[in-house]
Amino acid sequence: MCGISAVLSLAGYPAQSNGDRLSSLEQLGKSLDLVKHRGPDARGEWANEDGNVYLGHVRLSIVDLSPQANQPFHDTANDVHAIVNGELYNDEYYRELLGSEYDFHSKSDCEIVLALYKHYGLSFVSHLRGEFALILWDARRKVFIGARDRYGVKSLYYTVVNNRLLVATEMKCFLPFGWEPEWDVQGIRECGWMFGAGTMFKGVKSVAPGHYIISKGLNHIQNAAYWDAEYPDKRTPELRSEAEMIEGVRDRLMEAIKIRLRADVPLGIYLSGGIDSSAVAGMVAHLVKEEGARLGNDESQLLSRIKCFTVQFDKDSGADESDIAQRTAEWLGVDYHPVSVNEETFAAMFEDTVWHSETPMPDTNGMGRLAMAEAARSHGIKVILTGEGSDEHFGGYKDLSSDFLLENDPSWPSAPSKEEIAELAKQLKALYATMAKDIPLSRTRAPESTRRMLNNTSILTFLSLVGRMPFAKWTDIYTTTSPETAQAESLDGRVRDAIANKWHPLHTAEYLFTKGFFSNLLLRYLGDNIDMVHSVETRPPFLDHHLTEYANSLPPSLKIKVSTSDRSLTEKYILREAVHPFVTEEIYMRQKKPYIGPTNFQENGPLHRLFLRLTTRENVDALGFVDYEETQENVRKAFQDKDHWSLRAAFSVCQFIVLSQRFGVARATAPSLCRTC
């Protein structure tokens, strides 16, 4: 709902004069200017008397529209100060619990951060329920904290420049403070920016989901986890009945949606042709019609007042789901708004999508998301409910099926036997071999030791193809470690032990997908960074940790179910059953289709012309780590031969070029000891 930027002068940094303080405040102001679209309703800037802490906040007013809810927040003693981006859904409970010991100045949900910190100390983060990124400064103890929600819905980055710790919602916020970005070529080759806490820039990290950073006494920061996903021992029999677990999913999803309807502004829904967003829309309609729930600031209880927005690609693109979404909207009786997006839209929005998402993601779906946010805002909508997070927790992606079939599921009595699973895996492998004949092979393969660390799961191998680009030859010095190995070695040792000895391979794949690719790419390119360009806050009920912790406990065989008749696989089986009363039969029966944009584009069309303009020799050479000739061949094959993998590779190069130009990134060069350059 907001944008935040903060500075902490670390120990050893010279004391600031009045002139220095004015300069720092000016830098803070320019930092906030770069994300002012995230908070057009109010702005707050604060510095402590010593001039070593600066907090900046731009506000999108959602709950409590009064000036009393503007940030930064300060406690009565002026000891604790905080800036918060996001929504916290359990504030009413804590207001009642802590009202006698903390003097609340507003009705903002985010003010409970101060009360919780003063009551629970550092454990306060564990009591937050919602999507958030925050910074807190305890002046009396000289403790600085930056924390991020459990799944990374909200972004939070940090780096050190001139012995000053910079923390902000977006990396571009560091530029006014003298940050000079450099490519982390090793991280790019190892896909560290996709899977870990690193970014594509040297020295810049994200606060990992479920983590916080802390500095005490102005000393260098430490990083710690306050939450992590957990899964049951695959050998422990499940004692709950199927009906009980279906009801458990339904109740928790309904509650997660209900608490996210609270807002003092208009609220809508992003609706696709899939079961996730359709379930959200169906449950919202139920809550409004049957339980009298208020939809944001609308108390009419009229289903026709529920606005649903659907991206509408060209009908012959193979990616359009607007007809299905419209049938769902008509069945529910809600107000349906298709948002038409074509190749001209992709070309026009391409560079802004890259700049705002700060994420190279080789797909046109990000521009579709940007267009939907623009449409929602034009209808006066400031809050949107979305369907992200369902596939990651209920086994929705087809790529999870092969990992599901690595082992049988002894936790569920009616699950297929080892022999049946092995036969299904053999059939699936043959099918994938046919489908994957045109998939380019990586230059490096994960060694056997890494495969053992990951219990032979293959989700990381598949996802690493997303980062495939025509790299310059000299960057091969960074291929001694495969992306899979880099990711496996970055995991906590207890997690690696659980992967090897405790978790079912499906749960391992869900964990690996969720902790890296999901938070670093999908939630940036198709989430908050894009939606907030048009000052729209999105809320994903499927990422409520009360629901996800329950979903993680479910047997793999109820997430992906094997048919007893034809041995086919039904993804998200238990979710389908849980939401069946709230969706059409068409949606209930429909197989999963990921939200991806069109991939076939005509030669000399708008997107091709854009790619030709971006991939000049000068622009490609300015990156320093990309091969120009191979880039040109990718562009040719993408538009002449309609090769999808070449299109994705060309897409990635163009996105890095946009980042290079807008961030002013220095050209990457080979290390002096590199003899192959």
N, C-alpha and C positions, 0 to 999 in steps of 0.2 A: 504493500500500500504506500510505500515511501521510498526515499533514497537517503542513505547515510554516508557520512565521510568523517574520519577522525584522524588525529595526529597525536602521537605520544613521543615526546623527546626522551630518548633513552639516556641512561647514566653516562656522563662524560660529555654530553652535548652542552655547549656554552650557554650560560644564562642569557635570556633574551632581553634586549633593550626595548624601549617603547617602539622604536622604529622597526625592530625585528618582529614585534608582536603585530604591528599593523600590516607588515608584509605577510605574516602567516595568516592573518585573518583575510587578507586579500586573496591569498592562495586558496584558502578554504572556500571562499565565496565563488571563485572560478571553478573549483572542484564541483560544487553544488550546481553551478550553471550547466555543467555537462549532463546532469541527470535531472534537470528541473521538470522535465515531462513526467517524472515519477511522482512529483509532489507539487502540483500547481496551486494548491489551496493555501499553503503557509510555508514559511521558512524560518528556521531558528539556528542561530550560531552562538556558541559559548566558548569562553576560554577561562582557565583558572588563573588565579593571581600570579602564579609563578611563570605563566606562559609556556608550560611544558605539556599541557593537554588542551586539545581543541576538539570540539564536537559540533558537527553540522548535520542538519536534517531538513529535508523538503517533504512536505506532507500532502498525501491524498486523503482527504477526510472521509472516513467510512462510518466509524462509530463515535458518537459525540462530536458533532460538527462545530462545537463552540471553541473559542480561542483558548479556553482552559485546557483543552486537550492537545494544544500545540506542543512541540518538543524543541529542545531537550526537556526531560523531566528532572526535577530536583526535589530531594526530600526536605522536610521542614528545617532540619539542622544544617542544610546546605553541605552535607558530607557526601551524599551519593547522587550521582548524575547518570542519566541513561538516554540513549537514543535507540529506537526500535523500529524496524521495518517488518510489517506483517500483521497477522491477526491471531489473537489468543482467545480461545473459546471457553475457558473455564474461569474467566475473571469474576463472574458474579459469585461463584462459590468462594473464592479467596477474598473478595471484598467483604463478604459476611464473616468469614473466618478471622480475618486480620484487621477488620475495621476498628477494633478497640485499641490497637497498638500502632496503626499507621493512619495518618491524616490524608485521605485521598482528596486531590484538588480537582479531579475531573471524573467523568464517567467513561473515559477511554479504557478499552480493554488492555492496552499496552502499559498502563501505569502500574499494573500489578507487578511488573518486573522489579520495581523498587521495593515494594512491600515484601515480596517473596525473598529478595536478597537480604533484606534486613532481618527477616525471620529465620531463613534457612541457611544463610551464608552461601558458600559456593555451590551447595546442592540445589539452589533455587532453579537451575536450568531444567532439572528433571521434573519439575512440577508444571512446566509450561506445556500446554496442549495447543498445537496449531502450526502455522507456517510462519517462521520468523528468522530474522537475523538481527542481532543487537550488539550494542557496545555499552559497557558500564564502567564508570570510574568511581572508585571509593577513595575520596581525597584524604580521609583521615589515615587510612592504612596504605595509601599509595598502591592500590591494586587496580589494574586495568584488565578488563575481560571482554573478549569478543566471542559470541556464540552463534551457532546456526542450528536450524531445526533438524529433525531426525533424518529427513530424506533430501535435504538440500533444495527445497522448493524455492527458498530465497537464497540469493547468492551473497557471498562475503569473501573478499580477497584481501591479502595483506602483502606488504613488502617493506623493506628498509631502505631509505634514501637519506644520505648524509646523517646517519645515526638517528633518524626519526622513523618510528614505526608508523606506517600509513595503512589504514584499514578502511575499506569502502565497499559499497554495493557493487560497483562496476570498476573494472581495471582502468578505464579511461579517466577515472577520478584522480589517479595518481599523477597525471601529466602536469597539472599546474604546480606541483611540488618539486619539479625538477627531475622527475623520473625519465630516464632515457631507455626505452624498451629495446631489448635484444632478444633474438630468437634463441630458444633452447633447442638446438638441433637434435641433441641426444634424446631429449624428452619427446620430441616430435617423432623421431624414428622409432622409439620404443613405445609410442602411444601413451606415454605417461600422462599427457594432458587429457587423454580420454578416460583413463582408468583410475588415476590416483589423485592426490591433492595438488600435484604440480599443474602448471599451465604451459602454454606454448612460449611463454616469456621467461627468461632467466630471472631467478630471484623472486618471482611472484608465485604465491601459492593461494589456494582457496582453503578456508576453514572447512574441513571435511564435514559431511553430514553427521549429525550426532556428536560433534566435537566442540570444544572451545579452546581458545588461546588465552594465556594469562601472563601478565608481567607484574612482578612484585618489586616494589622499590625502584621502579624505572629501569630494571634490569631486563636483559633479553628475554624473549618470550618462550614459554613452554606450551606444548600442545597436548591435549588430553581428551579422551572420549568420555562422554557421560551416558551414552546409549549405543547399543548395537543390536542388529537383528540376531535372533536366535531361533534354532529349529530343534525338534525333538530327536532323540536317538532313533535311528531308522529301525532298530530291532525291538523297540518297545511296542507292544500291542496297543492299538487304539481301542479304548473301552466305550467311547461315546457312540451312539447310533448315528446313522447317516441323517436321519430326520432331525436329530438334535443339532448336528453341526450345520445343516442347512438353515435352521432357525437362528442359530448363533450368528451366522454370516449376515442374514437378513436384518436381525435386530441391530447389529453393530453398524451396518451400512446406513440403515434408516436414521440412527442417532447421529452418525457423522454428517449426514446431509442436513438433518434438522438444525443442528447447532450452527451450521454454516449459512443458514438463511438469515441470520441476524445481521442487520445493517440499517443505517439511518439514511440510505440512498437506494435508488432502484437497482434490482438484481435480475440477472438473466442466466441463460444456459447455452453452452456450446453443444450442439447436437450433431452427431455424425450418423452413419448407417450401422454402427456397431452396438454391441450390447452394453458397453460401459456407460457411454453418455446417454443412451436410451434409458437405462436403468435409473440414472440420476434424474432425468426428466420425468420418468414415470413415478418415482418416489416423491419428487417435489410436488407433482400434481396430486398425489394421494394425500400428502401432508396438508396441502392448501385446502383441498376439497373435503376430506374426511376428518381432519383434525383441527381445522381452522388456523393453521400456521400462517404467520405473516411472512410475505415474500419481500425481504428488505423493508422498505418503508411503505409498501403497499398492503393495506389491510382489507382490500375488497373481497378477497377469497374467490376471485373470478379467474378461472383457468385461461380465459382469453387474454388476460393481462400478463401471462408468463411468456416472455419473449425468448425464442430459441433461434440461434444463429448457426447456419450451416455453410461451409465453404462449398461452392459449386464450380467444379472444374468442367472443362469441355466434355460433352457427353461421349465423344468418341475417344477420350484419353485413356480409358480403362481405370481411371482413378476416382471417378465421380460417384458419390454416394447420396447425392441430394434427393433423388427420387425416393429412396428408402427412408431417408430422414423426414421427408415431407409426409409420407404415409404414417410414420410414427407420430408426427405432430398433429395430423388430422385425427388420428385415433385418440390422442390425449385431449384434443381440443385446445391446444396452446397456439400462441401467435408465432407463426413461422416466417423466418427471414433468410432466404438464400443469399449468399454473398458471391457474386460471379467473379471468378478469377481466371484469367487467360494468360497466354504467353507474354502479351504486352505488360500485364501486371507483374509477372515474374521479373521481367527485365527492368521495369521501372522501380521495383522495390528491392531488387537484389542487394545493392550496396548498403542501403539503410538497414536491411535485415542483418547483414554481417556485422555492421558497426554496432548495432544495439545488442545483438546476441553475444558478440565477442566470441563466436563459436563457428569454426568451419564444419558445417554439416552438409554433406553433398546431396541435397534434396530440395525440391521446390516447395515442400510443405511449409517451410518457415514463412515464405511470402504469403501463403494462404492464411496462415495464422495471423500475420500482421494485418491483412485485409479484414479478417473477422473482427479484430480488436477495433479497427477504425469504424467498422459498421456498427458495432455495439455502442461505441461512444457517441456516434451520430444520433443514436436513438435514446441518448441520455442514460445509458447503463454504465454504472461504475464498478459493479461486482458481477462476476461470472462464475458459475459452477462448471467444472470440467470433469473428464473421465480418466485423467492420467493416473497411473499406478496400479490399475487392475491387472493388466497383463503380467506385470512383474511379480505379482503375489498369488495369482491364480493360474499360472501356467498358460498364458495366452498366446505367446509367440510360437510359431511353428519351429523355430530354431531350438526351442527347449525340448522338443519331442525326442530328439536323439539322445539327449542327456537323461531324460526320463526313462528311456529304454536301456540304459546301461546296466541297471540292476532291477530285480523284482522288488516288490514293496511288502516286506514281512509284517509291517505294522497293520495292514488291513486284511482281514480274513478272506474276502472274496477277490482279492487282487490276483492277476494272472501269475502262474507259476514261473520259475526260473526258465524252464524250457519254452514256455509260451512267449515270455519276454524276449528271449534270445532269438526266436523265430521272427517276431515282429521287428526287432532291431535289424535283422538281416534284410528283411523286405524294405524297411525304411532306408537303409544304407544303399541298396540297389536303386531305389527311387531317387535319392539325393545325388547319387553318382551320375545319373542321367541328367538331372536338372542342373548340376553344377559343372557340366563339361566346359562351359564358357567362363567360369569364374577364374580370374587370374590367381596364380599361386603366389604366396608371399616369398620374398627372397630368403627368408630364414624360417625354419620350422622349430617349434618348441622341442627341446630335448626330452628324452624319455623321463629324466628325473623331474622335469616340470610337469609332465603329464601325470606322473605319480602324485606329485604335490596336489594337483587339481583333481585327483581321482578320475582321470581320463575324460573329464568333461571337455567339451569342444566349443562352448559358447564364446570364450575369449578369442579363439582362432577365427571364428566367423566375424566377430565384431571388429577385429583388427583390420579386416579388409576395408572397413569404412574409411580408415585413415590412409588407404593406399594412394600414393602419389608418385609421379615420375621424379624420384629423388636424384640429385647430382651424385656422380660416382663417388666423390670423396666422402659422402656421408655414410658409406658402407663401413667406415671404421666404428660406427655405432650399432652395428648389427650383430655383434658378438653375443648380445643379450636379446633374446626374442621378446616381443611384447608380452607374451604369456608368462615368461619367466620374470620379467620386471614386475608384472602385476602380482604374481604369486609371492615373490619375495617382499613385496610391500605390505602384505597382509600380516596382521597380528599372528604370532606363533600359535596362540590358542585357536584362532580361526583355521589355520592350516591343519592343526591336529583334528579339529572337528570335521573338516572336509575329508581328511584321509580315513577317519575312524568312526565318525558318528553320523554325519548328515547323509541323507539320500542324495544322489547326484542331481536330481531335479532341484532340490533345495540349494545345493552348491551353486548351480547355474543361476538360480534366482538371486542369490546373494551377490555373486560376481557381477551380474547385469545391473542390479539395483545400486550397488555401492560405487560404480564407476560410470559406465556409459549413460545410464539413466540420469544421474544427477549432473554430470558434466556436459552432456550433449543434449539429450532430449528435453530436460527441464529448462535449459537455456534457450535453445533454438525454437522450441515449441512450448514455451512457458512464460514465466514472469518477465524476463528481459524484453520479450517481444510484446506481450500484452500491455506492459506499462509504457510503451512508446506512446500509446494513446490514452494513458492514465486510466487503464482498466485493471482492476485487481482480480486475479483468478484464484479460485479455491478448489482444490482437488480432494473430495471426500474420501476417495480410495486410499489416500495417504495419511489418514488419521491413524495414529499409532495404536489406538485401542482396537481398530479393525485389523491392521496389518499384523499385530502380534497374534491375534486369533487366527488369521489366515496362515501364518507361518507354522502354526501348530497342527494344521490339517494334514491328513495322509496324502502323499503324492498321488495315489490312485483315485482320489476324489477331486483332484485338481485336473488331471488329465485321465479320463476314464476310457478303458478299453471295452469296446462293445463285445458282448458275449455271442452275438450272432455273426457279424462279419469281421470282427477283430479290428475295426476302425478306431481311431482315436478322436475323442471329443475333448477339446481344450476348454478350460474354465467350467468344467461340468458342475461343480458345486455352486459356483456363482450363478450359472444359468438357472439352476433349480431355485436358488434363493430369490432371484428377481423375476421369476416367471410370471407372477401375478401382475407385474407392473410394466411389462413390455408386450409388444405384439407377438403373435406366433411366428411371424416372419423373422423377427429379431431373435427370438428364442432358438430357432432352428438354424440360423445363419452361422456359417463358419467365420472365424476370425479373419479380417483383412486389416493389415496395419495401415495407419494413416500415412500414406506416402503420396507425393505429388506426381504429376505426369512425367514420363521419361523419354518420350519421343517428340522431337522438335525438328522443324524443317530447316534445311540449309538456307542461309541468308535471311532467316527470320530474326525477330527481335533479340532472342536469347543468343543466337549464334553471333550476331553482330556485336553484342555486348562482350561475349567471350573473346572475339577477335580483337576488340579494342583493349581489353584488359591484358591479354596474353602476348603483348609485344615483347620483343627480345629485351628491350630496356626494362620493362616491368618484371619479367621473369628473372633476369639477371640481378635485379635489385634485391630479390629474395636471397640469392646466394646458395640456397640448398636444393634448388629445383632445376632439372634438366630442360632446357628450352626445346630441343629437337623432339624429345619424347612428348612434351606438352603439346606441341603443334600436331603431332600424330594423334594424340588423344582427342584434341578438338576436332580434327578431320573425321576420325572414326565415329565420334559422338554424333555428328550431324549428317555425315554422308552415309555411313554404314549403320547408323542407328544402334550402335553398340552401347548398352547401358553402363557397363563398367568403365568404359572410356569416358562417358559423360560424367560419371561420378568423380573420376580422377581429375578431369578438366574443371569440374565444379570446385573441387577442393583447392586447386591452384588459384583459381580466380578469387576465391574467398580469402586466401592468404595474401594475395596481392592487394585486395581492398584493405585488409588489416594493416599491411605494410604501409600503405599510403596514408591512411587516416590516423594511425598511431605514430607515424614517422619512425618506423623501425629501421635500425641500422642493418646493412647488408651482412649476412652471415658469411664467415670465411672459415676455411679449414684451419685446424690447429697447426701451429708451426712445425710440429713433429710429424704431421701427416705427409707421407712420401708418395701418396697416390693421387695427389691433387693435380 
